[in-house]
Amino acid sequence: MAIVRICIGTSCYLKGAYNVLQLFQHEIEARGLHDKIEISGSFCMGQCQNDVSVDVDGTVYNVSPETAYKFFEETIMPRL
């Protein structure tokens, strides 16, 4: 199971964290992956100067709403 945490702190929220979260949730729902991906919100991950912080299995990445789908395909899906 992949564990995905999305920063919902102020800086990430302003950079589109809600949009990233919505896209991930949509993909999980559309693909029936509820039992394979655990997704949750998280407070600041200390990378406020970058895009939205997304922690996947302990590694923090920076994702924008524009790159979220590609990130889901290339980083999250291979972990399943």
PDB file of N, CA, C and O in Angstrom:
ATOM      1  N   MET A   1       0.845  -1.190   0.000  1.00  0.00           N
ATOM      2  CA  MET A   1       0.000   0.000   0.000  1.00  0.00           C
ATOM      3  C   MET A   1       0.881   1.240   0.000  1.00  0.00           C
ATOM      4  O   MET A   1       1.825   1.349   0.782  1.00  0.00           O
ATOM      5  N   ALA A   2       0.560   2.163  -0.879  1.00  0.00           N
ATOM      6  CA  ALA A   2       1.277   3.439  -0.918  1.00  0.00           C
ATOM      7  C   ALA A   2       0.633   4.399   0.076  1.00  0.00           C
ATOM      8  O   ALA A   2      -0.592   4.504   0.139  1.00  0.00           O
ATOM      9  N   ILE A   3       1.447   5.087   0.839  1.00  0.00           N
ATOM     10  CA  ILE A   3       0.953   6.081   1.790  1.00  0.00           C
ATOM     11  C   ILE A   3       1.327   7.455   1.255  1.00  0.00           C
ATOM     12  O   ILE A   3       2.504   7.778   1.099  1.00  0.00           O
ATOM     13  N   VAL A   4       0.299   8.261   0.975  1.00  0.00           N
ATOM     14  CA  VAL A   4       0.481   9.576   0.361  1.00  0.00           C
ATOM     15  C   VAL A   4      -0.064  10.641   1.304  1.00  0.00           C
ATOM     16  O   VAL A   4      -1.227  10.593   1.706  1.00  0.00           O
ATOM     17  N   ARG A   5       0.782  11.599   1.653  1.00  0.00           N
ATOM     18  CA  ARG A   5       0.354  12.727   2.480  1.00  0.00           C
ATOM     19  C   ARG A   5       0.567  14.006   1.688  1.00  0.00           C
ATOM     20  O   ARG A   5       1.638  14.225   1.122  1.00  0.00           O
ATOM     21  N   ILE A   6      -0.456  14.846   1.653  1.00  0.00           N
ATOM     22  CA  ILE A   6      -0.378  16.109   0.923  1.00  0.00           C
ATOM     23  C   ILE A   6      -0.406  17.250   1.927  1.00  0.00           C
ATOM     24  O   ILE A   6      -1.300  17.321   2.771  1.00  0.00           O
ATOM     25  N   CYS A   7       0.573  18.143   1.835  1.00  0.00           N
ATOM     26  CA  CYS A   7       0.618  19.295   2.730  1.00  0.00           C
ATOM     27  C   CYS A   7      -0.586  20.196   2.469  1.00  0.00           C
ATOM     28  O   CYS A   7      -0.880  20.550   1.328  1.00  0.00           O
ATOM     29  N   ILE A   8      -1.265  20.554   3.536  1.00  0.00           N
ATOM     30  CA  ILE A   8      -2.394  21.485   3.433  1.00  0.00           C
ATOM     31  C   ILE A   8      -2.135  22.734   4.269  1.00  0.00           C
ATOM     32  O   ILE A   8      -3.062  23.458   4.634  1.00  0.00           O
ATOM     33  N   GLY A   9      -0.861  22.973   4.565  1.00  0.00           N
ATOM     34  CA  GLY A   9      -0.481  24.191   5.272  1.00  0.00           C
ATOM     35  C   GLY A   9      -0.758  25.408   4.401  1.00  0.00           C
ATOM     36  O   GLY A   9      -1.058  25.266   3.215  1.00  0.00           O
ATOM     37  N   THR A  10      -0.661  26.581   4.966  1.00  0.00           N
ATOM     38  CA  THR A  10      -1.024  27.818   4.269  1.00  0.00           C
ATOM     39  C   THR A  10      -0.307  27.988   2.938  1.00  0.00           C
ATOM     40  O   THR A  10      -0.954  28.258   1.926  1.00  0.00           O
ATOM     41  N   SER A  11       0.999  27.837   2.915  1.00  0.00           N
ATOM     42  CA  SER A  11       1.759  28.042   1.683  1.00  0.00           C
ATOM     43  C   SER A  11       1.346  27.044   0.603  1.00  0.00           C
ATOM     44  O   SER A  11       1.118  27.429  -0.544  1.00  0.00           O
ATOM     45  N   CYS A  12       1.252  25.781   0.962  1.00  0.00           N
ATOM     46  CA  CYS A  12       0.863  24.759  -0.018  1.00  0.00           C
ATOM     47  C   CYS A  12      -0.590  24.938  -0.452  1.00  0.00           C
ATOM     48  O   CYS A  12      -0.930  24.720  -1.615  1.00  0.00           O
ATOM     49  N   TYR A  13      -1.433  25.331   0.482  1.00  0.00           N
ATOM     50  CA  TYR A  13      -2.834  25.571   0.124  1.00  0.00           C
ATOM     51  C   TYR A  13      -2.925  26.654  -0.950  1.00  0.00           C
ATOM     52  O   TYR A  13      -3.665  26.515  -1.924  1.00  0.00           O
ATOM     53  N   LEU A  14      -2.167  27.730  -0.761  1.00  0.00           N
ATOM     54  CA  LEU A  14      -2.175  28.826  -1.731  1.00  0.00           C
ATOM     55  C   LEU A  14      -1.577  28.416  -3.080  1.00  0.00           C
ATOM     56  O   LEU A  14      -1.876  29.029  -4.105  1.00  0.00           O
ATOM     57  N   LYS A  15      -0.745  27.392  -3.079  1.00  0.00           N
ATOM     58  CA  LYS A  15      -0.119  26.921  -4.322  1.00  0.00           C
ATOM     59  C   LYS A  15      -0.941  25.840  -5.020  1.00  0.00           C
ATOM     60  O   LYS A  15      -0.537  25.330  -6.065  1.00  0.00           O
ATOM     61  N   GLY A  16      -2.093  25.489  -4.446  1.00  0.00           N
ATOM     62  CA  GLY A  16      -2.979  24.542  -5.117  1.00  0.00           C
ATOM     63  C   GLY A  16      -3.079  23.164  -4.499  1.00  0.00           C
ATOM     64  O   GLY A  16      -3.433  22.208  -5.191  1.00  0.00           O
ATOM     65  N   ALA A  17      -2.777  23.032  -3.214  1.00  0.00           N
ATOM     66  CA  ALA A  17      -2.845  21.727  -2.561  1.00  0.00           C
ATOM     67  C   ALA A  17      -4.221  21.080  -2.703  1.00  0.00           C
ATOM     68  O   ALA A  17      -4.321  19.869  -2.898  1.00  0.00           O
ATOM     69  N   TYR A  18      -5.272  21.877  -2.607  1.00  0.00           N
ATOM     70  CA  TYR A  18      -6.624  21.326  -2.714  1.00  0.00           C
ATOM     71  C   TYR A  18      -6.837  20.716  -4.097  1.00  0.00           C
ATOM     72  O   TYR A  18      -7.460  19.661  -4.213  1.00  0.00           O
ATOM     73  N   ASN A  19      -6.331  21.361  -5.141  1.00  0.00           N
ATOM     74  CA  ASN A  19      -6.470  20.831  -6.504  1.00  0.00           C
ATOM     75  C   ASN A  19      -5.691  19.529  -6.676  1.00  0.00           C
ATOM     76  O   ASN A  19      -6.171  18.596  -7.319  1.00  0.00           O
ATOM     77  N   VAL A  20      -4.500  19.467  -6.108  1.00  0.00           N
ATOM     78  CA  VAL A  20      -3.700  18.241  -6.165  1.00  0.00           C
ATOM     79  C   VAL A  20      -4.440  17.120  -5.439  1.00  0.00           C
ATOM     80  O   VAL A  20      -4.549  16.008  -5.955  1.00  0.00           O
ATOM     81  N   LEU A  21      -4.941  17.409  -4.255  1.00  0.00           N
ATOM     82  CA  LEU A  21      -5.682  16.420  -3.481  1.00  0.00           C
ATOM     83  C   LEU A  21      -6.905  15.922  -4.246  1.00  0.00           C
ATOM     84  O   LEU A  21      -7.160  14.719  -4.291  1.00  0.00           O
ATOM     85  N   GLN A  22      -7.656  16.834  -4.843  1.00  0.00           N
ATOM     86  CA  GLN A  22      -8.844  16.449  -5.616  1.00  0.00           C
ATOM     87  C   GLN A  22      -8.481  15.540  -6.780  1.00  0.00           C
ATOM     88  O   GLN A  22      -9.161  14.542  -7.022  1.00  0.00           O
ATOM     89  N   LEU A  23      -7.425  15.872  -7.500  1.00  0.00           N
ATOM     90  CA  LEU A  23      -7.015  15.043  -8.630  1.00  0.00           C
ATOM     91  C   LEU A  23      -6.623  13.648  -8.157  1.00  0.00           C
ATOM     92  O   LEU A  23      -7.042  12.655  -8.752  1.00  0.00           O
ATOM     93  N   PHE A  24      -5.828  13.561  -7.097  1.00  0.00           N
ATOM     94  CA  PHE A  24      -5.428  12.254  -6.574  1.00  0.00           C
ATOM     95  C   PHE A  24      -6.653  11.457  -6.138  1.00  0.00           C
ATOM     96  O   PHE A  24      -6.765  10.273  -6.455  1.00  0.00           O
ATOM     97  N   GLN A  25      -7.569  12.093  -5.416  1.00  0.00           N
ATOM     98  CA  GLN A  25      -8.771  11.401  -4.962  1.00  0.00           C
ATOM     99  C   GLN A  25      -9.607  10.920  -6.144  1.00  0.00           C
ATOM    100  O   GLN A  25     -10.154   9.817  -6.112  1.00  0.00           O
ATOM    101  N   HIS A  26      -9.707  11.737  -7.179  1.00  0.00           N
ATOM    102  CA  HIS A  26     -10.456  11.348  -8.376  1.00  0.00           C
ATOM    103  C   HIS A  26      -9.823  10.117  -9.030  1.00  0.00           C
ATOM    104  O   HIS A  26     -10.529   9.176  -9.392  1.00  0.00           O
ATOM    105  N   GLU A  27      -8.515  10.121  -9.181  1.00  0.00           N
ATOM    106  CA  GLU A  27      -7.826   8.989  -9.806  1.00  0.00           C
ATOM    107  C   GLU A  27      -7.968   7.720  -8.971  1.00  0.00           C
ATOM    108  O   GLU A  27      -8.156   6.634  -9.521  1.00  0.00           O
ATOM    109  N   ILE A  28      -7.880   7.847  -7.660  1.00  0.00           N
ATOM    110  CA  ILE A  28      -8.047   6.688  -6.775  1.00  0.00           C
ATOM    111  C   ILE A  28      -9.450   6.120  -6.929  1.00  0.00           C
ATOM    112  O   ILE A  28      -9.622   4.905  -7.036  1.00  0.00           O
ATOM    113  N   GLU A  29     -10.447   6.987  -6.941  1.00  0.00           N
ATOM    114  CA  GLU A  29     -11.843   6.565  -7.095  1.00  0.00           C
ATOM    115  C   GLU A  29     -12.070   5.928  -8.468  1.00  0.00           C
ATOM    116  O   GLU A  29     -12.637   4.839  -8.560  1.00  0.00           O
ATOM    117  N   ALA A  30     -11.633   6.595  -9.523  1.00  0.00           N
ATOM    118  CA  ALA A  30     -11.864   6.116 -10.893  1.00  0.00           C
ATOM    119  C   ALA A  30     -11.196   4.771 -11.160  1.00  0.00           C
ATOM    120  O   ALA A  30     -11.695   3.970 -11.951  1.00  0.00           O
ATOM    121  N   ARG A  31     -10.075   4.526 -10.503  1.00  0.00           N
ATOM    122  CA  ARG A  31      -9.323   3.287 -10.737  1.00  0.00           C
ATOM    123  C   ARG A  31      -9.587   2.215  -9.684  1.00  0.00           C
ATOM    124  O   ARG A  31      -9.029   1.120  -9.752  1.00  0.00           O
ATOM    125  N   GLY A  32     -10.440   2.531  -8.711  1.00  0.00           N
ATOM    126  CA  GLY A  32     -10.753   1.560  -7.661  1.00  0.00           C
ATOM    127  C   GLY A  32      -9.546   1.183  -6.818  1.00  0.00           C
ATOM    128  O   GLY A  32      -9.320   0.006  -6.539  1.00  0.00           O
ATOM    129  N   LEU A  33      -8.775   2.181  -6.414  1.00  0.00           N
ATOM    130  CA  LEU A  33      -7.524   1.933  -5.690  1.00  0.00           C
ATOM    131  C   LEU A  33      -7.611   2.212  -4.190  1.00  0.00           C
ATOM    132  O   LEU A  33      -6.582   2.382  -3.537  1.00  0.00           O
ATOM    133  N   HIS A  34      -8.816   2.260  -3.640  1.00  0.00           N
ATOM    134  CA  HIS A  34      -8.970   2.591  -2.215  1.00  0.00           C
ATOM    135  C   HIS A  34      -8.180   1.667  -1.296  1.00  0.00           C
ATOM    136  O   HIS A  34      -7.705   2.091  -0.242  1.00  0.00           O
ATOM    137  N   ASP A  35      -8.040   0.418  -1.690  1.00  0.00           N
ATOM    138  CA  ASP A  35      -7.334  -0.539  -0.843  1.00  0.00           C
ATOM    139  C   ASP A  35      -5.826  -0.566  -1.109  1.00  0.00           C
ATOM    140  O   ASP A  35      -5.095  -1.322  -0.471  1.00  0.00           O
ATOM    141  N   LYS A  36      -5.363   0.262  -2.054  1.00  0.00           N
ATOM    142  CA  LYS A  36      -3.949   0.266  -2.403  1.00  0.00           C
ATOM    143  C   LYS A  36      -3.238   1.583  -2.119  1.00  0.00           C
ATOM    144  O   LYS A  36      -2.009   1.631  -2.065  1.00  0.00           O
ATOM    145  N   ILE A  37      -4.014   2.654  -1.937  1.00  0.00           N
ATOM    146  CA  ILE A  37      -3.423   3.965  -1.669  1.00  0.00           C
ATOM    147  C   ILE A  37      -4.127   4.589  -0.474  1.00  0.00           C
ATOM    148  O   ILE A  37      -5.348   4.745  -0.470  1.00  0.00           O
ATOM    149  N   GLU A  38      -3.352   4.941   0.529  1.00  0.00           N
ATOM    150  CA  GLU A  38      -3.879   5.674   1.684  1.00  0.00           C
ATOM    151  C   GLU A  38      -3.480   7.132   1.494  1.00  0.00           C
ATOM    152  O   GLU A  38      -2.294   7.448   1.402  1.00  0.00           O
ATOM    153  N   ILE A  39      -4.462   8.012   1.437  1.00  0.00           N
ATOM    154  CA  ILE A  39      -4.185   9.431   1.186  1.00  0.00           C
ATOM    155  C   ILE A  39      -4.706  10.263   2.350  1.00  0.00           C
ATOM    156  O   ILE A  39      -5.795  10.013   2.867  1.00  0.00           O
ATOM    157  N   SER A  40      -3.920  11.251   2.756  1.00  0.00           N
ATOM    158  CA  SER A  40      -4.342  12.119   3.858  1.00  0.00           C
ATOM    159  C   SER A  40      -3.683  13.486   3.721  1.00  0.00           C
ATOM    160  O   SER A  40      -2.727  13.662   2.966  1.00  0.00           O
ATOM    161  N   GLY A  41      -4.210  14.435   4.459  1.00  0.00           N
ATOM    162  CA  GLY A  41      -3.628  15.764   4.525  1.00  0.00           C
ATOM    163  C   GLY A  41      -2.587  15.809   5.628  1.00  0.00           C
ATOM    164  O   GLY A  41      -2.610  14.994   6.550  1.00  0.00           O
ATOM    165  N   SER A  42      -1.683  16.757   5.531  1.00  0.00           N
ATOM    166  CA  SER A  42      -0.626  16.914   6.515  1.00  0.00           C
ATOM    167  C   SER A  42      -0.313  18.395   6.664  1.00  0.00           C
ATOM    168  O   SER A  42      -0.533  19.183   5.745  1.00  0.00           O
ATOM    169  N   PHE A  43       0.194  18.760   7.814  1.00  0.00           N
ATOM    170  CA  PHE A  43       0.621  20.138   7.979  1.00  0.00           C
ATOM    171  C   PHE A  43       2.023  20.310   7.419  1.00  0.00           C
ATOM    172  O   PHE A  43       2.572  19.371   6.843  1.00  0.00           O
ATOM    173  N   CYS A  44       2.598  21.454   7.570  1.00  0.00           N
ATOM    174  CA  CYS A  44       3.849  21.856   6.916  1.00  0.00           C
ATOM    175  C   CYS A  44       4.934  20.775   6.952  1.00  0.00           C
ATOM    176  O   CYS A  44       5.192  20.154   7.984  1.00  0.00           O
ATOM    177  N   MET A  45       5.554  20.577   5.798  1.00  0.00           N
ATOM    178  CA  MET A  45       6.655  19.625   5.654  1.00  0.00           C
ATOM    179  C   MET A  45       7.990  20.346   5.525  1.00  0.00           C
ATOM    180  O   MET A  45       9.018  19.719   5.270  1.00  0.00           O
ATOM    181  N   GLY A  46       7.973  21.674   5.703  1.00  0.00           N
ATOM    182  CA  GLY A  46       9.203  22.450   5.715  1.00  0.00           C
ATOM    183  C   GLY A  46       9.797  22.778   4.360  1.00  0.00           C
ATOM    184  O   GLY A  46      10.971  23.137   4.269  1.00  0.00           O
ATOM    185  N   GLN A  47       9.007  22.661   3.309  1.00  0.00           N
ATOM    186  CA  GLN A  47       9.505  22.989   1.975  1.00  0.00           C
ATOM    187  C   GLN A  47       8.629  24.058   1.333  1.00  0.00           C
ATOM    188  O   GLN A  47       8.230  23.940   0.175  1.00  0.00           O
ATOM    189  N   CYS A  48       8.344  25.082   2.089  1.00  0.00           N
ATOM    190  CA  CYS A  48       7.399  26.123   1.677  1.00  0.00           C
ATOM    191  C   CYS A  48       7.844  26.915   0.449  1.00  0.00           C
ATOM    192  O   CYS A  48       7.014  27.532  -0.218  1.00  0.00           O
ATOM    193  N   GLN A  49       9.132  26.906   0.144  1.00  0.00           N
ATOM    194  CA  GLN A  49       9.625  27.663  -1.005  1.00  0.00           C
ATOM    195  C   GLN A  49       9.310  26.967  -2.327  1.00  0.00           C
ATOM    196  O   GLN A  49       9.449  27.575  -3.388  1.00  0.00           O
ATOM    197  N   ASN A  50       8.890  25.708  -2.281  1.00  0.00           N
ATOM    198  CA  ASN A  50       8.630  24.927  -3.488  1.00  0.00           C
ATOM    199  C   ASN A  50       7.134  24.825  -3.774  1.00  0.00           C
ATOM    200  O   ASN A  50       6.327  25.519  -3.156  1.00  0.00           O
ATOM    201  N   ASP A  51       6.771  23.955  -4.713  1.00  0.00           N
ATOM    202  CA  ASP A  51       5.361  23.700  -4.995  1.00  0.00           C
ATOM    203  C   ASP A  51       4.735  22.947  -3.826  1.00  0.00           C
ATOM    204  O   ASP A  51       5.325  22.873  -2.748  1.00  0.00           O
ATOM    205  N   VAL A  52       3.567  22.400  -4.029  1.00  0.00           N
ATOM    206  CA  VAL A  52       2.860  21.647  -2.994  1.00  0.00           C
ATOM    207  C   VAL A  52       3.716  20.443  -2.584  1.00  0.00           C
ATOM    208  O   VAL A  52       4.177  19.683  -3.435  1.00  0.00           O
ATOM    209  N   SER A  53       3.919  20.281  -1.287  1.00  0.00           N
ATOM    210  CA  SER A  53       4.705  19.154  -0.783  1.00  0.00           C
ATOM    211  C   SER A  53       3.828  17.913  -0.706  1.00  0.00           C
ATOM    212  O   SER A  53       2.736  17.941  -0.138  1.00  0.00           O
ATOM    213  N   VAL A  54       4.325  16.819  -1.289  1.00  0.00           N
ATOM    214  CA  VAL A  54       3.618  15.546  -1.277  1.00  0.00           C
ATOM    215  C   VAL A  54       4.600  14.481  -0.802  1.00  0.00           C
ATOM    216  O   VAL A  54       5.646  14.269  -1.415  1.00  0.00           O
ATOM    217  N   ASP A  55       4.256  13.818   0.287  1.00  0.00           N
ATOM    218  CA  ASP A  55       5.075  12.750   0.849  1.00  0.00           C
ATOM    219  C   ASP A  55       4.507  11.413   0.371  1.00  0.00           C
ATOM    220  O   ASP A  55       3.344  11.096   0.621  1.00  0.00           O
ATOM    221  N   VAL A  56       5.335  10.640  -0.312  1.00  0.00           N
ATOM    222  CA  VAL A  56       4.939   9.307  -0.762  1.00  0.00           C
ATOM    223  C   VAL A  56       5.880   8.302  -0.113  1.00  0.00           C
ATOM    224  O   VAL A  56       7.067   8.251  -0.434  1.00  0.00           O
ATOM    225  N   ASP A  57       5.346   7.514   0.791  1.00  0.00           N
ATOM    226  CA  ASP A  57       6.125   6.490   1.485  1.00  0.00           C
ATOM    227  C   ASP A  57       7.405   7.038   2.106  1.00  0.00           C
ATOM    228  O   ASP A  57       8.442   6.375   2.085  1.00  0.00           O
ATOM    229  N   GLY A  58       7.334   8.248   2.657  1.00  0.00           N
ATOM    230  CA  GLY A  58       8.463   8.817   3.378  1.00  0.00           C
ATOM    231  C   GLY A  58       9.391   9.715   2.575  1.00  0.00           C
ATOM    232  O   GLY A  58      10.322  10.293   3.135  1.00  0.00           O
ATOM    233  N   THR A  59       9.157   9.841   1.286  1.00  0.00           N
ATOM    234  CA  THR A  59       9.960  10.734   0.448  1.00  0.00           C
ATOM    235  C   THR A  59       9.105  11.924   0.046  1.00  0.00           C
ATOM    236  O   THR A  59       7.991  11.751  -0.449  1.00  0.00           O
ATOM    237  N   VAL A  60       9.621  13.140   0.257  1.00  0.00           N
ATOM    238  CA  VAL A  60       8.855  14.349  -0.044  1.00  0.00           C
ATOM    239  C   VAL A  60       9.198  14.840  -1.448  1.00  0.00           C
ATOM    240  O   VAL A  60      10.364  14.973  -1.819  1.00  0.00           O
ATOM    241  N   TYR A  61       8.142  15.103  -2.212  1.00  0.00           N
ATOM    242  CA  TYR A  61       8.257  15.623  -3.574  1.00  0.00           C
ATOM    243  C   TYR A  61       7.549  16.968  -3.635  1.00  0.00           C
ATOM    244  O   TYR A  61       6.790  17.319  -2.732  1.00  0.00           O
ATOM    245  N   ASN A  62       7.798  17.712  -4.693  1.00  0.00           N
ATOM    246  CA  ASN A  62       7.120  18.989  -4.918  1.00  0.00           C
ATOM    247  C   ASN A  62       6.283  18.860  -6.181  1.00  0.00           C
ATOM    248  O   ASN A  62       6.800  18.541  -7.252  1.00  0.00           O
ATOM    249  N   VAL A  63       4.981  19.111  -6.044  1.00  0.00           N
ATOM    250  CA  VAL A  63       4.035  18.879  -7.128  1.00  0.00           C
ATOM    251  C   VAL A  63       3.171  20.118  -7.314  1.00  0.00           C
ATOM    252  O   VAL A  63       2.688  20.695  -6.339  1.00  0.00           O
ATOM    253  N   SER A  64       2.979  20.523  -8.546  1.00  0.00           N
ATOM    254  CA  SER A  64       2.055  21.626  -8.833  1.00  0.00           C
ATOM    255  C   SER A  64       0.755  21.020  -9.347  1.00  0.00           C
ATOM    256  O   SER A  64       0.741  19.863  -9.767  1.00  0.00           O
ATOM    257  N   PRO A  65      -0.332  21.779  -9.320  1.00  0.00           N
ATOM    258  CA  PRO A  65      -1.578  21.256  -9.889  1.00  0.00           C
ATOM    259  C   PRO A  65      -1.400  20.841 -11.355  1.00  0.00           C
ATOM    260  O   PRO A  65      -2.053  19.908 -11.821  1.00  0.00           O
ATOM    261  N   GLU A  66      -0.525  21.530 -12.069  1.00  0.00           N
ATOM    262  CA  GLU A  66      -0.299  21.229 -13.484  1.00  0.00           C
ATOM    263  C   GLU A  66       0.462  19.917 -13.697  1.00  0.00           C
ATOM    264  O   GLU A  66       0.305  19.272 -14.734  1.00  0.00           O
ATOM    265  N   THR A  67       1.276  19.525 -12.734  1.00  0.00           N
ATOM    266  CA  THR A  67       2.064  18.297 -12.879  1.00  0.00           C
ATOM    267  C   THR A  67       1.504  17.132 -12.066  1.00  0.00           C
ATOM    268  O   THR A  67       2.091  16.050 -12.049  1.00  0.00           O
ATOM    269  N   ALA A  68       0.380  17.345 -11.394  1.00  0.00           N
ATOM    270  CA  ALA A  68      -0.162  16.338 -10.478  1.00  0.00           C
ATOM    271  C   ALA A  68      -0.514  15.020 -11.167  1.00  0.00           C
ATOM    272  O   ALA A  68      -0.213  13.952 -10.635  1.00  0.00           O
ATOM    273  N   TYR A  69      -1.142  15.076 -12.337  1.00  0.00           N
ATOM    274  CA  TYR A  69      -1.531  13.836 -13.020  1.00  0.00           C
ATOM    275  C   TYR A  69      -0.291  13.029 -13.415  1.00  0.00           C
ATOM    276  O   TYR A  69      -0.236  11.819 -13.199  1.00  0.00           O
ATOM    277  N   LYS A  70       0.695  13.705 -13.991  1.00  0.00           N
ATOM    278  CA  LYS A  70       1.939  13.033 -14.385  1.00  0.00           C
ATOM    279  C   LYS A  70       2.627  12.431 -13.158  1.00  0.00           C
ATOM    280  O   LYS A  70       3.140  11.313 -13.213  1.00  0.00           O
ATOM    281  N   PHE A  71       2.634  13.175 -12.058  1.00  0.00           N
ATOM    282  CA  PHE A  71       3.226  12.681 -10.817  1.00  0.00           C
ATOM    283  C   PHE A  71       2.499  11.427 -10.339  1.00  0.00           C
ATOM    284  O   PHE A  71       3.133  10.454  -9.932  1.00  0.00           O
ATOM    285  N   PHE A  72       1.173  11.452 -10.390  1.00  0.00           N
ATOM    286  CA  PHE A  72       0.384  10.293  -9.969  1.00  0.00           C
ATOM    287  C   PHE A  72       0.771   9.068 -10.802  1.00  0.00           C
ATOM    288  O   PHE A  72       0.989   7.983 -10.263  1.00  0.00           O
ATOM    289  N   GLU A  73       0.854   9.256 -12.115  1.00  0.00           N
ATOM    290  CA  GLU A  73       1.187   8.157 -13.033  1.00  0.00           C
ATOM    291  C   GLU A  73       2.609   7.641 -12.833  1.00  0.00           C
ATOM    292  O   GLU A  73       2.835   6.432 -12.794  1.00  0.00           O
ATOM    293  N   GLU A  74       3.560   8.554 -12.707  1.00  0.00           N
ATOM    294  CA  GLU A  74       4.970   8.173 -12.715  1.00  0.00           C
ATOM    295  C   GLU A  74       5.565   7.866 -11.342  1.00  0.00           C
ATOM    296  O   GLU A  74       6.561   7.148 -11.243  1.00  0.00           O
ATOM    297  N   THR A  75       4.962   8.404 -10.289  1.00  0.00           N
ATOM    298  CA  THR A  75       5.547   8.217  -8.961  1.00  0.00           C
ATOM    299  C   THR A  75       4.685   7.356  -8.045  1.00  0.00           C
ATOM    300  O   THR A  75       5.208   6.508  -7.321  1.00  0.00           O
ATOM    301  N   ILE A  76       3.390   7.561  -8.068  1.00  0.00           N
ATOM    302  CA  ILE A  76       2.519   6.804  -7.165  1.00  0.00           C
ATOM    303  C   ILE A  76       2.147   5.438  -7.742  1.00  0.00           C
ATOM    304  O   ILE A  76       2.274   4.426  -7.054  1.00  0.00           O
ATOM    305  N   MET A  77       1.696   5.398  -8.981  1.00  0.00           N
ATOM    306  CA  MET A  77       1.245   4.131  -9.571  1.00  0.00           C
ATOM    307  C   MET A  77       2.310   3.026  -9.557  1.00  0.00           C
ATOM    308  O   MET A  77       1.964   1.879  -9.274  1.00  0.00           O
ATOM    309  N   PRO A  78       3.571   3.308  -9.845  1.00  0.00           N
ATOM    310  CA  PRO A  78       4.573   2.226  -9.819  1.00  0.00           C
ATOM    311  C   PRO A  78       4.780   1.608  -8.431  1.00  0.00           C
ATOM    312  O   PRO A  78       5.353   0.524  -8.327  1.00  0.00           O
ATOM    313  N   ARG A  79       4.333   2.264  -7.382  1.00  0.00           N
ATOM    314  CA  ARG A  79       4.517   1.742  -6.024  1.00  0.00           C
ATOM    315  C   ARG A  79       3.446   0.732  -5.629  1.00  0.00           C
ATOM    316  O   ARG A  79       3.511   0.141  -4.551  1.00  0.00           O
ATOM    317  N   LEU A  80       2.480   0.539  -6.486  1.00  0.00           N
ATOM    318  CA  LEU A  80       1.377  -0.370  -6.152  1.00  0.00           C
ATOM    319  C   LEU A  80       1.695  -1.807  -6.527  1.00  0.00           C
ATOM    320  O   LEU A  80       0.872  -2.697  -6.313  1.00  0.00           O
TER     321      LEU A  80
END
